[in-house]
Amino acid sequence: MDSSTCSRIKRNNRSISSIAFMAVIATIVMFMCGFSFRGAKCTQKHAKFQSIPLAESPLTSIVSCHPDSTYLVFAFSYTCPFCQNSIGNVNQYQPMGMVDKVIGLALNDSVGKERFYKIFDVNFEIQEIPAFTMVQISHTLPATFYIRHDSIINQYTGMVYSPALLLP
């Protein structure tokens, strides 16, 4: 072998080893970045919801319920994107037999209402209430209340789960 061939082989070996070294370093850096972008662990434990008699809640002046029925009360705003994303799930509760009746409580908003009804087809009754009353009911929208036998048995804030996920 001549000297130019030997020097070319040495250069190729150096470049392969430097590429391998860079790949190992890049892999280590990627793993470290991935571990640093993990979401924070939820350490707060949620307290179990205590059943509240409907007569003792702010809903009593707005919603009238039969004592032998189950209801889903959905408090929302016509323009809230999280509320709008929940409409499809709320529409399914009564047809699937999860509740006897769904009652919607919406903020008074004539402009938002008109646009809402152009986009959505709801199969539940909607009562409009003023903002002051809505704040008494919940500080966060959407809010969902499950009522059974004249008592609120559960209350959730945030997007509404599909009733198919709640089936046993």
N, C-alpha and C positions, 0 to 999 in steps of 0.2 A: 504494500500500500504506500502510496505517496503521502507526503506531509499535508497536502491540501485536503485529501479525503479524511485523514485523521482529525484535522482541525474542524471539518464540517460535522463529523460525528460527535465531537465534543460539544460543539455549539448546539446541536440538536438535542443532546442529552441535557444540557443546561436549560434549554428552553422548555423541554418537557417537564423537568423537575420544577422549574419556576411556575409553570402553569398549574401543576399539581399542588404546589404550595399555596398559590393564590386561590385555588378552588377550595382547599381545606379552610383557609382563613375566611373566605366568603361564606362558606357553610356555617361556620361557627358564628359569624356576625349575624347571619340571617336567623339562626335559632335564638340568639340573644335578643334581637329586635322583636321576634315573634313573642317571646316570653314577656317582654316589657309592654306589649300592647294588649295584654289580657284585660278583660273587664274586671272591675272591682268585685270582690266577693260580697255577697249580701249577707251581712252578719246580723241584721235586725230581724228579730222574730216577730211575725205578725200575730197580734192578739186575736183570739177567737171572737167572732162577732156574737154579741149577746142579743137574743131576740128582744125586740121592742114592740110593745103594744101600739097599734096604729093610732090609737087615741092620744098617745103621748108624743107623737112625732109631728113635725110640721106638715106632713102629707095629709093629715086628717081633715084639714079645711079644704083640700083640693080634690082628693080622691075618696070616693065612697065605694066601699067594697062589701060584698056579700060574705057573711062569716063562713060559709061552706066552700068558698072558691079560692083559687090561687091566681095571683096576678103578677105581672112583670110591669113595673113602672119604670119607664125609660126617660130620664131627664136629659135634654139635649138642646143644642142651638142649631138653627138651620144652616149656619155658615161654618160651623166647626168641622174640620176635616176628619178628626177622630170620630165624631158623632156620625158623619156621613158614611164612614167606613163600617160602622156598626149597623146601619139600617138593614142590610141584607140578612144579617144574623137575627136581628130583632124580629123581622118579618117571619122567620121560621118557627118561633117559639109556640105560637098558638096552633098552627097547622100540624106540628109534630106532637101536640098533646102535652107539652111541658108545662103550660099554664092554661087556665081557662080564658084569660083575657089579657091583652097587652094595652097599656095606657101610655101614651107619649105625652110628656110635658115639655113644651118648647118655649123658648124666650120669645116675647113679642118682637117681631121683626118683619114688617110687611115686604120689604125689598128682598130679604133673604128667603122668605116664605115663597114668594112667587118663583124665584129661581129654583128652590128646593123641589117644588112640585113639578117643574118642567123636567127635572132629572130623575126623581125617585117616585116609585109607585109603592106607597105604604099600605099595608092591610090592617092597620090599627088606628084607633081613635087618637087624635092629637088635641090636647088642650093647651092654649097659649096662656102663659103667666108672665107677670112683670119680673124684671131683673131682681128687685128686692126680695120677692118671694122665692125666686130660684136660689139666691144666696142663702136664704134660710134653710133650704132643702139640702143643698150641696155647694161647696166652694169649688168643686172640680167637675167639669163636664167631659164626656158623658158620665152620668151616674145611673146605676141600675139598682132597683129595689125589688126583692122577691117577697111578696106578701102572701101568707097562708093563714087562714083562720083568724083574721083581724090582727095579725102580728107581722112585723117586718122580720123575716127570718135571716135575710142576708142583704148586704149592701156592698156594691162594688163601684169603684171609679175607674175610668179608662174604657178601652174598647170592650165591646160585649163579645163573649165567647159564643161560638156556634152551639146550638142545642145538641147537635150530633155528638159533640165532644163530651157532653154531660150524660149521655145515655149509658146505662150499666153494661 
